Amino acid sequence: MSTYIFGHTTPDSDSIVGAISLSYLKNKLGEDTVPSRQGEISAETTFILKRFGFEQPMLKTNYAGENVYLIDFMESSQSPKDISDATILGIVDHHKLGDLKTNAPLEMWVRPVGCSNTIVKQMFDYYNIEIPKELAGMMMCAILSDTVIFKSPTCTKEDTKACKALAQIAGIEDYKALGMEMFIVKSDVLSDTKRALVLRDFKDFNMNGNKIGVGQLEVVDLSVFDNMKEELFEAMAELKAEESRHTVLLLLTDIMKEGSQLLVLSDDNSKIENAFNITLENKQIWLPKVMSRKKQIIPFLEEQF
């Protein structure tokens, strides 16, 4: 029976590429694994897969009775609904410890770095397994995406080291230029519905019994949102009502200005204002230098809740 490897519910490039790269490594180590995904992939991820000649991992949302590896998450809110009926063999992640529980010991590769594929690269090195050229290029792009071309505060020396090593394997000299090309693709917000935009990189968190949804859109020019914010708020309101979320936040991140416009719908705005020491104006606020949901948003929200 094959073991499935997958990332969080609304997969980004790191979780999709991570499932593929970790599956390749595990298969080389003698395990029978298959990369999969829980949701639809983004335009950026499609660009990366096509650039390096890889197919999309299979779409699979039910894992009861299966053996699985998780990559790029360890929160029950970002898991398949039947995750408690699956056997988690291992987790590769760069986030904080989540609330998942297992019935047996498991393999854990958790590091405070900017991207899960940085950890997978370290695993390849640990096991002395050679990374194919095209796979290296794809992993390099995942690191550039998650670290916002090294601009994110989550980026570490380990990420830049891994990215440069992967670029060398892939034969790519100007990897930052490729990263910018990738972000231009990621900045296309006109071809999706507003609901799809909010859900493009959206994660739910359980904070003391309150369901908090936080989405993020990264673009090279924030002005693309000038005429669509009300529609984004409408989509956020739908999501808030659908699953009785206490709060829905959307980060509109400008990678050139290095900051984010925060859109807020909450049952208690004071918690959001206290978390970031701000005063909301028309349900939004500009947060200079804020680019990371993981490091600059979630910890402060958790303190309030």
C-alpha positions in Angstrom: 0.0 0.0 0.0 1.4 3.4 -1.0 2.0 6.1 1.5 0.6 9.6 0.6 2.5 12.8 1.1 0.6 16.1 1.1 0.5 19.7 2.4 -2.2 21.8 3.9 -5.8 22.3 2.8 -5.2 25.2 0.5 -1.8 24.3 -0.9 0.8 26.8 -1.8 4.0 26.2 -3.9 5.9 25.0 -0.8 3.4 22.3 0.0 2.9 21.1 -3.5 6.6 21.1 -4.4 7.4 19.7 -0.9 5.1 16.7 -1.5 6.8 15.9 -4.8 10.4 16.4 -3.5 9.8 14.5 -0.2 8.1 11.7 -2.2 11.1 11.4 -4.5 13.4 11.2 -1.6 11.3 8.6 0.3 11.1 6.5 -2.8 14.9 6.6 -3.2 15.1 5.4 0.4 13.0 2.3 -0.5 9.5 3.5 0.6 6.5 3.4 -1.7 5.1 7.0 -1.6 2.8 9.1 -3.8 2.6 12.9 -3.7 -0.9 14.3 -3.3 -2.8 17.5 -2.6 -5.9 18.5 -0.7 -6.9 21.4 -2.9 -6.5 23.2 -6.2 -3.1 24.7 -7.1 -2.3 28.3 -7.7 -1.2 30.1 -10.9 2.3 30.4 -9.4 2.5 26.7 -8.6 1.3 25.9 -12.1 4.0 28.1 -13.5 6.7 26.3 -11.4 5.4 22.8 -12.4 5.3 23.7 -16.1 8.7 25.4 -16.0 10.4 22.2 -14.7 8.2 19.6 -16.4 6.2 18.1 -13.5 2.6 17.0 -13.3 0.2 18.1 -10.6 0.1 15.7 -7.6 -3.2 13.8 -7.5 -6.1 15.5 -5.7 -7.2 13.4 -2.7 -9.3 14.7 0.3 -10.0 11.4 2.1 -7.2 9.6 4.0 -9.0 7.3 6.5 -7.0 4.0 6.8 -4.0 5.4 4.8 -0.4 5.9 5.9 0.6 9.5 5.4 3.4 12.0 5.7 2.5 15.7 6.3 4.5 18.5 4.9 4.3 22.3 5.5 1.6 22.0 8.3 0.7 20.2 11.5 -2.6 21.8 12.5 -5.9 19.8 12.5 -7.7 22.9 11.0 -5.5 22.5 7.9 -5.9 18.7 7.7 -8.3 16.3 6.0 -11.4 15.9 8.1 -10.6 12.2 8.5 -6.9 12.7 9.6 -7.6 11.1 12.9 -8.4 7.8 11.0 -5.0 7.9 9.1 -1.6 6.9 10.4 0.8 9.8 10.4 4.3 8.3 9.8 6.1 11.7 9.8 6.0 15.4 9.5 8.3 17.9 7.7 7.4 21.4 8.6 8.7 24.9 9.4 5.7 26.2 11.5 5.0 26.0 15.2 3.8 22.8 16.8 0.2 22.2 16.0 -2.6 20.2 17.7 -2.4 17.0 15.8 -2.0 13.8 17.9 -0.6 10.4 16.8 -0.9 6.9 18.2 2.7 5.9 17.6 6.1 7.5 17.4 6.8 9.3 14.1 9.6 10.9 12.1 9.8 14.6 12.7 11.9 17.1 10.7 10.9 20.5 12.1 13.2 23.5 11.7 12.8 27.3 12.2 13.4 28.2 8.6 11.5 30.0 5.9 10.4 27.1 3.8 9.7 23.3 4.1 11.8 22.6 0.9 14.8 24.0 2.7 14.3 21.1 5.2 13.8 18.6 2.4 17.1 19.8 0.9 18.7 19.1 4.3 17.2 15.6 4.3 18.6 14.9 0.8 22.0 16.0 2.2 21.6 13.9 5.3 20.9 10.7 3.3 23.4 11.6 0.6 20.8 11.3 -2.1 21.4 13.3 -5.4 18.7 15.7 -6.4 17.8 15.7 -10.1 18.3 19.0 -12.0 14.6 19.7 -12.6 13.5 18.8 -9.1 16.3 21.1 -7.7 15.0 24.0 -9.8 11.4 23.4 -8.5 12.6 23.3 -4.9 14.6 26.5 -5.4 11.4 28.2 -6.6 9.5 27.0 -3.6 12.1 28.6 -1.3 12.0 31.9 -3.3 8.2 31.9 -3.0 8.0 31.2 0.7 10.8 33.6 1.6 9.5 36.3 -0.8 12.9 36.2 -2.6 14.7 36.4 0.8 12.7 39.5 1.9 10.5 37.8 4.4 11.5 38.0 8.1 11.2 34.2 8.2 14.1 33.8 5.8 17.3 32.4 7.4 20.8 31.7 6.2 19.8 28.1 5.8 17.2 29.1 3.2 19.6 31.2 1.2 22.2 28.5 1.4 19.8 25.8 0.2 18.4 28.0 -2.6 21.9 28.8 -3.9 22.9 25.1 -3.8 19.7 24.1 -5.6 20.2 26.8 -8.2 23.6 25.5 -8.9 22.3 21.9 -9.3 19.6 23.3 -11.7 22.0 25.3 -13.7 20.2 28.6 -13.0 22.4 31.6 -12.6 20.0 34.5 -12.1 17.6 32.8 -9.7 16.3 36.1 -8.4 15.1 37.0 -11.9 13.2 33.8 -12.1 11.8 34.5 -8.7 10.5 37.9 -9.8 9.0 36.3 -12.9 7.2 33.9 -10.6 5.8 36.7 -8.4 4.5 38.6 -11.5 2.5 35.4 -12.3 1.4 35.3 -8.6 0.3 38.9 -8.8 -2.4 38.1 -11.3 -5.6 38.9 -9.3 -7.9 39.7 -12.2 -8.6 36.2 -13.5 -10.0 34.7 -10.3 -13.2 35.4 -8.4 -12.9 37.4 -5.2 -13.7 34.3 -3.2 -11.0 32.4 -4.9 -8.5 35.2 -4.2 -9.3 35.2 -0.5 -8.9 31.4 -0.5 -5.7 31.4 -2.6 -3.5 31.1 0.4 -5.9 30.8 3.3 -5.4 29.0 6.6 -7.7 28.4 9.6 -6.4 28.4 13.2 -8.1 27.3 16.4 -7.4 29.9 19.0 -8.8 29.0 22.4 -12.0 27.6 20.7 -12.3 30.5 18.2 -11.9 29.7 14.5 -9.7 32.4 12.9 -9.1 32.4 9.2 -6.2 34.3 7.7 -5.5 34.7 4.0 -2.6 36.3 2.2 -2.1 37.6 -1.3 1.4 38.7 -2.4 1.8 41.0 -5.3 4.4 43.4 -6.8 2.0 46.4 -6.8 -0.7 46.9 -4.2 -2.7 49.2 -6.5 -4.2 46.1 -8.2 -6.6 45.9 -5.3 -7.7 49.5 -5.4 -11.1 48.8 -7.0 -11.9 45.5 -5.5 -11.7 45.8 -1.7 -15.4 45.9 -1.1 -15.8 42.7 -3.1 -13.0 41.1 -1.1 -14.8 42.1 2.1 -18.0 40.5 0.7 -16.1 37.3 0.0 -14.6 37.4 3.5 -18.0 37.9 5.0 -19.3 34.8 3.3 -16.4 32.7 4.6 -16.9 34.1 8.1 -20.5 33.1 8.1 -20.1 29.7 6.5 -18.1 28.1 9.3 -18.9 30.4 12.2 -15.5 31.9 12.1 -14.8 34.5 14.8 -12.5 36.5 12.6 -11.4 36.5 8.9 -8.3 38.5 8.0 -6.7 39.1 4.6 -3.1 40.3 4.2 -2.5 42.2 0.9 1.3 42.1 0.8 3.3 44.3 -1.4 6.7 42.6 -1.9 8.3 45.8 -3.4 7.1 48.2 -0.6 7.7 45.4 2.0 4.5 45.8 3.9 0.9 44.6 4.0 -2.6 46.1 4.0 -4.6 44.2 6.6 -8.4 43.7 5.9 -10.4 42.7 9.0 -13.8 41.2 9.7 -14.1 40.2 13.3 -16.6 39.7 16.1 -14.2 41.7 18.3 -12.1 44.3 16.5 -10.5 45.3 19.8 -8.6 42.0 19.8 -7.1 42.7 16.4 -6.3 46.3 17.3 -4.7 45.3 20.6 -2.7 42.5 18.9 -0.9 44.9 16.6 -1.3 48.1 18.6 -3.3 49.8 15.8 -6.6 51.6 15.2 -8.6 50.2 12.3 -9.9 52.6 9.7 -12.7 51.3 7.5 -11.9 47.8 8.7 -8.3 48.0 7.4 -4.8 49.2 8.2 -1.4 49.4 6.6 1.3 47.4 8.4 4.8 48.4 7.3 7.4 45.7 7.2 4.8 43.0 7.9 5.2 40.2 5.3 4.9 37.0 7.2 1.6 35.5 8.5 3.5 32.8 10.4 5.9 35.2 12.3 4.2 38.6 12.3 0.5 37.8 12.5 -0.4 34.5 14.1 1.7 34.8 17.3 0.2 38.2 18.2 -3.3 37.0 17.5 -2.8 33.9 19.7 -1.7 36.2 22.6 -5.0 38.0 22.4 -7.2 34.9 22.1 
